[in-house]
C-alpha cells in the first residue's frame, strides 16, 4: 500500500514538473505574414440596434515557431458597430496575443448597429500589426419593432399603412383588430421572431401591394441564407372568419404554415409561398383565388383545402420535393369536405375546385389527393393542366369528364427543384410548353415575371 502511494506521488510530481515546463514557452515576434480563413467577412443583414449572430475569422500561424501578435484592433475603434472576441476577451483592441506554431486562433465578430437610413453598408476592418487586415461588411436596415408583452397586447387598432422605409420586426403575435385594414406597400420586409405571427381578425383586411423585384417579404428574422430553406422560423399569417387578404407580389416562406384561413377570402397573385412545416396555404371552408402563384416544399401539402370552400387556381405551379421529414406526405394539393375542429368534432361543407393551366407535381406517386365525403358536393374541374397522378389519389384520371386536355405523369422539367437553388421555370423541352388553354391565358396576359403569354401559352406560373 505504501509503495502504491509512493508511486502515485512520483507520478503527480512528474506531471506537475512537465506541466510547468510546457507553460514556459518563448514567444517570438512574427517574421512571416499571417494567413486568414477569409480576407473579407460578410455578415448577413442586421437591423437597427439588434445584435447579430456571431461570426468567426480564423488566423493561422504558418511559422515553425511560437509567435506573439503585437496588436489586433478594429479600425473604427470604440465608435465601430462591430465588436470582437479574441482569446475569450471582448473589446475593440487586443495586444500581445500568443499563437503557437502551426496553430490557429479564432476571432469572433458581431455587430449591433444604429441605422439612420432605410438600408446602408456597415464597413470596418480588423487590423493586424503586420499591416494586414480583414474587411468586415454588413447590410444594416432601419427597423420598426412590434413587441408583445404582458403590458402590450401588440394590436394594430387603426387602419394602417406600412411603407418600405423601415423593416418590420415582430416579437410575439401582432394582431390586426377586427374590421381594420393593413396596407403593405411594395418592397416592405416583415420579419418574425420564433413563435411569432400575424393575426388578421374577423372582418379585417390585409392588402399586400408588391411588385416584381419589389416583393413584400414575410419571413423569419434570421437573415442568413441557410434559413431560406428551413421551416418553423415563425408561425403563420392567420385569418379569422370573414377576414380578407389581397396579396400581390409577395414572398412568404420559412414558417409553420403560410396563410391559415377559416371562412376567409384570399386573392393571391404573382406570389411565392414555400418552405413551411405544414401548409403553404391552409384553407378551411374558405374562398381562394390564386393566379400566377407558386407554392412548394411544405411538409403536409403546399395547398391544403378542408371543409370544402370555393377554390380557383389559374396559371399556378404547385409542387413539392419535401425531404426534411420523410414521414410527412409532401403533397402539392390536398382537398376534402371534412375538418376536425378544436373540440374534435368533424365538420363538413361542399367544395368547388377549379384548376386551370396549372402544374400539380411532386416527387411522390401522388401530387394531389381528393377525399370527398358522402352526402357532400365535391365538384372539380382540371383543365389544360399537368398532373402527377398515382394510385389512391381519390379520383380517376382516365375517362374523367372533369379532367380536360390535361397531361398525366410527365416530368414538367423544372430548371432546378433542389431545395437551396429552386428555380421552377421550365426547360425549353418541357411538355407544359405551349400547352395551356389560350382563353385562360389571355385573361392573364403576363406571367409571374411579366413575360407575355398571349401566344403559345405555357402551363404554370412561368411562361
C-alpha positions as CSV (number, residue, x, y, z in Angstrom):
1,X,0.0,0.0,0.0
2,X,2.8,2.4,0.9
3,X,4.6,1.5,-2.3
4,X,1.4,2.4,-4.3
5,X,1.2,5.8,-2.5
6,X,4.9,6.5,-3.2
7,X,4.5,5.7,-7.0
8,X,1.4,7.9,-7.2
9,X,3.2,10.8,-5.5
10,X,6.1,10.4,-8.0
11,X,3.7,10.4,-10.9
12,X,1.9,13.6,-9.7
13,X,5.3,15.3,-9.2
14,X,6.3,14.4,-12.7
15,X,3.1,15.7,-14.2
16,X,3.4,18.9,-12.2
17,X,7.0,19.5,-13.4
18,X,6.4,18.7,-17.0
19,X,3.2,20.8,-16.9
20,X,5.2,23.8,-15.7
21,X,7.7,23.2,-18.4
22,X,5.1,23.3,-21.1
23,X,3.9,26.7,-19.9
24,X,7.4,28.1,-20.1
25,X,7.2,28.8,-23.8
26,X,9.2,31.6,-25.6
27,X,7.0,33.6,-28.0
28,X,8.7,35.5,-30.8
29,X,7.8,38.4,-33.0
30,X,6.2,37.3,-36.3
31,X,8.6,37.1,-39.2
32,X,6.1,36.0,-41.8
33,X,2.6,37.2,-42.7
34,X,-0.4,35.6,-41.0
35,X,-2.9,33.7,-43.0
36,X,-6.7,34.1,-42.6
37,X,-9.6,31.9,-43.3
38,X,-11.1,34.8,-45.4
39,X,-10.0,38.3,-46.3
40,X,-13.5,39.7,-46.2
41,X,-16.1,38.6,-43.7
42,X,-19.7,39.4,-44.9
43,X,-22.2,39.3,-42.1
44,X,-25.8,38.9,-43.1
45,X,-28.4,41.7,-43.0
46,X,-28.9,43.1,-39.5
47,X,-31.4,45.5,-38.0
48,X,-31.1,48.8,-36.2
49,X,-29.9,48.2,-32.6
50,X,-30.3,44.4,-32.9
51,X,-27.2,42.3,-32.2
52,X,-26.2,39.9,-35.0
53,X,-25.2,36.3,-34.8
54,X,-21.6,35.6,-34.0
55,X,-19.3,35.0,-37.0
56,X,-15.7,33.8,-37.0
57,X,-12.4,34.5,-38.7
58,X,-9.6,32.1,-38.3
59,X,-6.0,33.3,-38.1
60,X,-3.2,30.8,-38.9
61,X,0.4,30.9,-37.7
62,X,2.4,29.4,-40.7
63,X,5.7,29.7,-39.0
64,X,7.7,27.0,-37.3
65,X,7.9,28.9,-34.1
66,X,5.5,30.3,-31.4
67,X,4.7,33.9,-32.0
68,X,3.1,36.8,-30.2
69,X,0.9,39.1,-32.4
70,X,1.6,42.6,-31.1
71,X,-1.8,44.1,-31.9
72,X,-5.3,43.2,-33.2
73,X,-7.8,46.0,-33.4
74,X,-10.9,47.4,-35.0
75,X,-10.0,50.3,-37.3
76,X,-13.2,52.1,-36.1
77,X,-12.2,51.7,-32.5
78,X,-14.9,52.2,-29.9
79,X,-17.1,54.0,-32.5
80,X,-17.3,50.9,-34.6
81,X,-20.7,49.0,-34.7
82,X,-18.6,45.8,-34.6
83,X,-17.3,44.0,-31.6
84,X,-14.6,41.4,-31.4
85,X,-13.8,38.5,-29.0
86,X,-10.2,37.3,-29.1
87,X,-8.9,34.6,-26.8
88,X,-12.0,34.8,-24.7
89,X,-11.9,38.6,-24.2
90,X,-14.3,41.1,-25.7
91,X,-13.4,44.5,-27.0
92,X,-12.1,46.5,-29.9
93,X,-8.3,46.3,-29.3
94,X,-6.0,43.5,-28.1
95,X,-2.2,43.3,-27.6
96,X,0.4,40.6,-27.3
97,X,-1.8,37.7,-28.4
98,X,0.1,34.4,-28.3
99,X,-0.2,31.9,-31.2
100,X,1.7,28.7,-31.2
101,X,3.5,27.3,-34.2
102,X,1.3,25.8,-36.9
103,X,-1.7,26.6,-34.8
104,X,-4.7,28.9,-35.3
105,X,-6.7,31.5,-33.4
106,X,-10.4,32.3,-33.7
107,X,-11.6,35.9,-33.8
108,X,-15.3,36.1,-33.2
109,X,-17.2,39.1,-34.7
110,X,-20.7,40.5,-34.2
111,X,-22.4,43.8,-34.9
112,X,-25.1,45.8,-33.2
113,X,-25.6,48.8,-35.4
114,X,-27.6,52.0,-35.3
115,X,-29.2,52.7,-38.7
116,X,-30.0,56.2,-39.9
117,X,-31.3,55.2,-43.3
118,X,-33.5,52.6,-44.9
119,X,-30.5,50.4,-45.9
120,X,-26.8,51.1,-45.6
121,X,-23.5,49.2,-45.7
122,X,-21.5,49.0,-42.4
123,X,-17.8,48.5,-43.2
124,X,-14.8,48.2,-40.9
125,X,-11.5,46.4,-40.7
126,X,-9.8,44.1,-38.3
127,X,-6.2,45.4,-38.4
128,X,-3.1,43.4,-37.5
129,X,0.3,44.8,-36.6
130,X,1.7,43.1,-39.6
131,X,-0.1,45.7,-41.8
132,X,-2.6,43.0,-42.8
133,X,-6.4,43.3,-42.3
134,X,-9.7,41.5,-42.7
135,X,-12.6,43.6,-44.1
136,X,-16.0,43.4,-42.3
137,X,-19.2,44.1,-44.2
138,X,-22.8,44.0,-43.3
139,X,-26.1,45.4,-44.7
140,X,-27.9,47.4,-42.0
141,X,-31.6,48.1,-42.1
142,X,-33.6,50.6,-40.2
143,X,-36.4,48.8,-38.4
144,X,-39.7,49.3,-36.5
145,X,-40.4,46.9,-33.7
146,X,-43.7,45.3,-32.6
147,X,-43.2,43.5,-29.3
148,X,-45.9,41.6,-27.5
149,X,-45.7,41.7,-23.7
150,X,-48.0,41.3,-20.7
151,X,-48.5,45.1,-20.8
152,X,-48.7,45.4,-24.6
153,X,-51.1,43.1,-26.5
154,X,-49.5,44.1,-29.8
155,X,-52.6,45.2,-31.6
156,X,-53.0,47.4,-34.7
157,X,-56.1,49.2,-33.7
158,X,-56.5,51.7,-36.6
159,X,-56.3,51.5,-40.4
160,X,-52.6,51.4,-41.1
161,X,-50.2,51.6,-44.0
162,X,-46.7,50.1,-43.8
163,X,-44.1,51.6,-46.1
164,X,-40.8,50.1,-47.1
165,X,-38.5,52.7,-45.4
166,X,-38.3,50.5,-42.3
167,X,-38.3,46.8,-41.9
168,X,-41.0,45.5,-39.5
169,X,-39.7,43.2,-36.7
170,X,-42.4,41.3,-34.9
171,X,-41.9,39.6,-31.5
172,X,-44.9,37.6,-30.4
173,X,-48.2,37.7,-32.3
174,X,-49.2,41.0,-33.9
175,X,-52.9,41.3,-34.3
176,X,-54.9,43.5,-36.8
177,X,-58.0,44.5,-35.0
178,X,-61.5,43.5,-36.1
179,X,-62.7,45.4,-39.1
180,X,-59.5,47.3,-39.6
181,X,-57.2,47.4,-42.7
182,X,-53.5,46.9,-43.0
183,X,-51.9,48.1,-46.3
184,X,-48.4,47.0,-47.0
185,X,-46.5,48.8,-49.8
186,X,-44.1,47.3,-52.2
187,X,-40.6,46.4,-51.0
188,X,-41.6,46.2,-47.4
189,X,-39.9,43.5,-45.3
190,X,-41.7,41.8,-42.4
191,X,-39.6,39.6,-40.1
192,X,-40.9,37.4,-37.4
193,X,-39.1,36.0,-34.4
194,X,-39.5,32.4,-33.3
195,X,-43.1,31.6,-32.3
196,X,-44.4,34.9,-33.7
197,X,-47.1,35.5,-36.4
198,X,-49.6,38.0,-37.9
199,X,-53.3,37.6,-37.0
200,X,-56.0,39.1,-39.2
201,X,-59.1,39.4,-37.0
202,X,-62.7,38.9,-38.0
203,X,-63.7,41.1,-41.0
204,X,-60.3,42.8,-41.1
205,X,-58.4,43.2,-44.4
206,X,-54.8,42.7,-45.3
207,X,-53.7,44.4,-48.6
208,X,-50.2,43.5,-49.8
209,X,-49.2,45.5,-52.9
210,X,-45.8,44.4,-54.0
211,X,-44.3,44.4,-57.5
212,X,-41.7,42.4,-59.5
213,X,-38.3,42.8,-57.8
214,X,-40.0,44.8,-55.0
215,X,-41.9,42.0,-53.5
216,X,-43.3,42.2,-49.9
217,X,-41.3,39.7,-47.8
218,X,-42.7,37.7,-44.9
219,X,-40.1,35.5,-43.3
220,X,-38.3,34.7,-40.0
221,X,-35.9,37.2,-38.5
222,X,-32.8,35.1,-39.2
223,X,-31.5,36.6,-42.4
224,X,-28.7,34.2,-43.1
225,X,-29.2,32.4,-46.4
226,X,-29.4,29.0,-44.9
227,X,-32.6,29.9,-43.2
228,X,-34.3,30.5,-46.6
229,X,-34.8,26.7,-46.8
230,X,-35.6,25.9,-43.1
231,X,-39.2,25.9,-41.9
232,X,-40.6,26.8,-38.4
233,X,-38.7,30.0,-38.0
234,X,-42.1,31.7,-37.3
235,X,-45.7,30.8,-37.2
236,X,-48.1,32.0,-39.9
237,X,-50.4,34.7,-41.2
238,X,-53.7,33.6,-39.6
239,X,-57.0,34.8,-40.8
240,X,-60.2,34.6,-38.7
241,X,-63.7,34.3,-40.0
242,X,-64.7,37.0,-42.5
243,X,-61.1,38.2,-42.9
244,X,-59.8,39.1,-46.4
245,X,-56.3,39.0,-47.8
246,X,-55.4,40.6,-51.2
247,X,-51.8,39.7,-51.9
248,X,-49.9,40.7,-55.0
249,X,-46.2,40.1,-55.5
250,X,-45.2,38.7,-52.1
251,X,-42.7,36.1,-50.9
252,X,-43.8,34.2,-47.9
253,X,-41.6,31.4,-46.5
254,X,-39.9,29.6,-43.7
255,X,-42.6,29.2,-41.0
256,X,-45.1,26.6,-39.7
257,X,-47.8,27.5,-42.3
258,X,-48.0,30.4,-44.7
259,X,-51.6,31.5,-44.9
260,X,-54.1,29.9,-42.5
261,X,-57.7,30.7,-43.2
262,X,-61.1,29.8,-41.6
263,X,-64.1,31.1,-43.5
264,X,-61.9,33.7,-45.0
265,X,-61.2,35.1,-48.5
266,X,-57.9,35.3,-50.2
267,X,-56.9,36.7,-53.6
268,X,-53.3,35.8,-54.3
269,X,-51.4,36.8,-57.4
270,X,-47.8,36.7,-58.5
271,X,-46.7,35.3,-55.2
272,X,-44.2,32.6,-54.0
273,X,-45.1,30.6,-50.9
274,X,-42.6,27.9,-49.8
275,X,-40.8,26.0,-47.1
276,X,-43.4,25.5,-44.4
277,X,-43.6,22.7,-41.9
278,X,-47.3,22.1,-42.6
279,X,-49.0,24.0,-45.4
280,X,-48.3,26.9,-47.8
281,X,-52.0,27.8,-47.7
282,X,-54.4,26.1,-45.3
283,X,-57.9,27.0,-46.3
284,X,-60.8,25.8,-44.1
285,X,-64.3,26.5,-45.7
286,X,-62.7,29.5,-47.4
287,X,-62.6,31.2,-50.8
288,X,-59.2,31.3,-52.5
289,X,-58.4,32.7,-56.0
290,X,-54.8,32.2,-56.9
291,X,-53.2,33.4,-60.1
292,X,-49.5,33.2,-61.2
293,X,-48.8,31.7,-57.7
294,X,-46.0,29.3,-56.9
295,X,-46.2,27.1,-53.8
296,X,-43.7,24.4,-53.0
297,X,-41.8,22.4,-50.3
298,X,-44.3,22.0,-47.5
299,X,-44.4,19.0,-45.2
300,X,-48.1,18.3,-45.3
301,X,-49.1,19.9,-48.6
302,X,-48.3,23.1,-50.5
303,X,-52.1,23.7,-50.6
304,X,-54.5,22.2,-48.0
305,X,-58.2,22.5,-48.6
306,X,-60.5,21.4,-45.8
307,X,-64.3,21.6,-45.1
308,X,-64.9,22.5,-48.8
309,X,-65.0,26.1,-50.0
310,X,-64.5,27.8,-53.3
311,X,-61.0,27.4,-54.8
312,X,-59.9,28.7,-58.2
313,X,-56.3,28.2,-59.4
314,X,-55.2,29.6,-62.8
315,X,-51.6,29.5,-64.1
316,X,-50.3,28.3,-60.8
317,X,-47.3,26.0,-60.1
318,X,-47.9,23.7,-57.0
319,X,-45.1,21.3,-56.4
320,X,-43.3,19.6,-53.6
321,X,-39.9,18.0,-53.2
322,X,-40.1,17.8,-49.4
323,X,-37.2,15.9,-47.9
324,X,-36.8,17.2,-44.3
325,X,-39.1,14.6,-42.8
326,X,-39.8,11.5,-45.0
327,X,-42.8,10.5,-42.9
328,X,-44.8,13.6,-44.0
329,X,-46.9,13.3,-47.1
330,X,-45.3,16.2,-49.0
331,X,-48.3,16.7,-51.3
332,X,-48.9,19.6,-53.8
333,X,-52.6,19.7,-53.1
334,X,-55.0,18.0,-50.7
335,X,-58.8,18.6,-50.8
336,X,-61.6,17.3,-48.6
337,X,-65.1,18.2,-47.4
338,X,-64.1,17.5,-43.8
339,X,-62.4,19.3,-41.0
340,X,-61.9,18.3,-37.4
341,X,-62.3,21.4,-35.2
342,X,-60.5,22.2,-31.9
343,X,-63.1,20.3,-29.9
344,X,-62.6,17.2,-32.1
345,X,-65.9,17.5,-33.9
346,X,-65.8,16.7,-37.6
347,X,-67.4,19.4,-39.7
348,X,-68.3,19.2,-43.4
349,X,-69.2,21.5,-46.3
350,X,-69.4,21.5,-50.1
351,X,-66.4,22.1,-52.3
352,X,-66.0,23.7,-55.7
353,X,-62.4,23.5,-57.1
354,X,-61.2,24.7,-60.5
355,X,-57.6,24.1,-61.6
356,X,-56.8,25.7,-65.0
357,X,-53.5,25.9,-66.9
358,X,-51.6,24.8,-63.7
359,X,-48.9,22.4,-62.8
360,X,-49.5,20.0,-59.8
361,X,-46.4,17.9,-59.4
362,X,-44.3,16.3,-56.7
363,X,-41.6,13.7,-56.2
364,X,-44.2,11.3,-54.6
365,X,-46.6,9.0,-56.5
366,X,-49.5,11.3,-55.9
367,X,-49.2,15.1,-56.2
368,X,-52.8,15.6,-55.4
369,X,-55.3,13.7,-53.2
370,X,-59.0,14.2,-53.0
371,X,-61.1,13.0,-50.1
372,X,-64.8,13.6,-50.8
373,X,-67.3,12.6,-48.2
374,X,-70.6,11.0,-48.5
375,X,-73.6,13.4,-48.8
376,X,-71.4,16.4,-49.7
377,X,-70.9,18.1,-53.0
378,X,-67.3,17.7,-54.3
379,X,-67.2,19.5,-57.7
380,X,-63.9,20.0,-59.6
381,X,-62.5,20.8,-63.0
382,X,-58.9,20.2,-64.1
383,X,-58.5,21.9,-67.4
384,X,-55.3,22.1,-69.5
385,X,-53.0,21.2,-66.6
386,X,-50.1,18.9,-65.9
387,X,-50.7,16.5,-63.1
388,X,-48.6,13.8,-61.3
389,X,-51.2,11.0,-60.7
390,X,-50.9,7.7,-59.0
391,X,-52.9,5.1,-57.1
392,X,-55.1,6.2,-54.1
393,X,-55.5,9.7,-55.4
394,X,-59.2,9.6,-54.6
395,X,-60.3,10.2,-58.2
396,X,-59.8,8.7,-61.7
397,X,-57.8,10.5,-64.3
398,X,-58.6,8.5,-67.5
399,X,-62.1,8.8,-68.8
400,X,-63.0,11.5,-66.3
401,X,-65.2,14.2,-67.8
402,X,-64.0,16.7,-65.2
403,X,-60.4,16.4,-66.4
404,X,-60.0,18.1,-69.8
405,X,-57.0,18.4,-72.1
406,X,-54.6,17.7,-69.3
407,X,-51.2,15.9,-69.1
408,X,-50.7,12.9,-66.8
409,X,-47.4,11.8,-65.3
410,X,-44.9,13.7,-67.4
411,X,-41.9,15.5,-65.9
412,X,-42.5,19.3,-66.1
413,X,-38.7,19.7,-66.4
414,X,-38.2,22.5,-63.8
415,X,-34.8,24.1,-64.3
416,X,-33.9,23.3,-60.7
417,X,-36.0,21.8,-57.9
418,X,-33.2,21.3,-55.4
419,X,-34.1,22.9,-52.1
420,X,-31.3,25.5,-51.9
421,X,-31.4,26.6,-55.6
422,X,-35.1,26.2,-56.5
423,X,-35.9,27.6,-60.0
424,X,-39.4,26.5,-61.1
425,X,-39.1,28.0,-64.6
426,X,-39.4,25.3,-67.3
427,X,-36.8,23.9,-69.7
428,X,-37.4,24.6,-73.4
429,X,-38.4,21.0,-74.0
430,X,-40.9,20.8,-71.1
431,X,-44.2,19.1,-72.0
432,X,-46.0,22.1,-70.5
433,X,-44.6,24.5,-73.1
434,X,-47.3,25.8,-75.4
435,X,-50.0,23.5,-73.9
436,X,-52.1,26.0,-71.9
437,X,-55.6,27.0,-73.0
438,X,-55.4,30.3,-74.8
439,X,-58.7,31.6,-73.4
440,X,-57.5,31.4,-69.8
441,X,-54.0,32.8,-70.7
442,X,-55.5,35.8,-72.5
443,X,-57.3,36.8,-69.3
444,X,-53.9,36.7,-67.5
445,X,-51.6,38.0,-70.3
446,X,-48.4,38.3,-68.2
447,X,-46.7,35.5,-66.2
448,X,-45.3,35.9,-62.7
449,X,-42.2,37.7,-64.1
450,X,-44.3,39.8,-66.5
451,X,-43.5,37.9,-69.7
452,X,-46.3,37.8,-72.2
453,X,-48.2,34.6,-72.6
454,X,-50.7,35.7,-75.2
455,X,-49.3,33.4,-77.9
456,X,-48.4,29.7,-77.3
457,X,-49.1,29.9,-73.6
458,X,-47.3,27.6,-71.2
459,X,-48.9,25.7,-68.3
460,X,-47.9,27.0,-64.9
461,X,-46.9,30.3,-63.4
462,X,-43.9,30.8,-65.7
463,X,-44.2,31.3,-69.5
